[in-house]
Amino acid sequence: KGACSRIGYIRGLMNVGSFSESCAKSKSYKPTRGRKVKGMKSYWARTVKKVVVLVRNPLGILISRYSTHMRKQGMKPSKADFYNFCDGYNAHWGKVKEIRKAKKKLLKLKLPWEDTPCAPEFFRIYVWYNNVYQIANKREHILVRYEDFLTDFESNMKGILDFAGLKVANPRGFLWMTDEVHTFWVTEEEEAKILRFMKALSAENPVMM
């Protein structure tokens, strides 16, 4: 058992080796789950045989991140503030060395960086999944869509347990997932630009530097 949820924003992402190492140092636990354990890099490399990859609409990831941030501040998420949040990401992370290097290469490939809302964040999401795919592809794995959990949580959760060789331990049922987000905050034109950007990244695969 382990997780790769908490990785440094970009510096631990730019190649699969550093990503895997950062992942091993993150909030991961051996099967006892009693405490954070040293030597997780070796544990992931030698012991982890099965991987569950949870895939979510990148736009949903971004808006969910924003909504969680606002709620932690005791504020109500809104469309206007979402764009301010997005501008903040662009201003802060767009200056990071790894982002500037990637942006320069992407522009040479004529990929639509400047025309894409929140481009640094969508680039980061793409790189994260690209690394995860390379790690998972070397092990037995399944791909699960987050959106499928919203429509049929129990069946999808049982599918994961079956894959892992586990059984339901709590007869009272599963904790239902409720993190639906307002993707309609983004216009159809903006969503099309984001989709074009992500497809261009996938087609060119320019991130393995």
Secondary structure, DSSP 8 states (H G I E B T S, - for coil): --------SSTTTSSHHHHHHHHHTSS---TT-SS--S-HHHHHHHT--EEEEEE--HHHHHHHHHHHHHHHTT----HHHHHHHHHHHHHHHTTSHHHHHHHHHHHHTT--STTSTTHHHHHHHHHHHHHHHHHHTTSEEEEEEHHHHHH-HHHHHHHHHHHHT-----TT----------GGGS-HHHHHHHHHHHHHHHHH-TT--
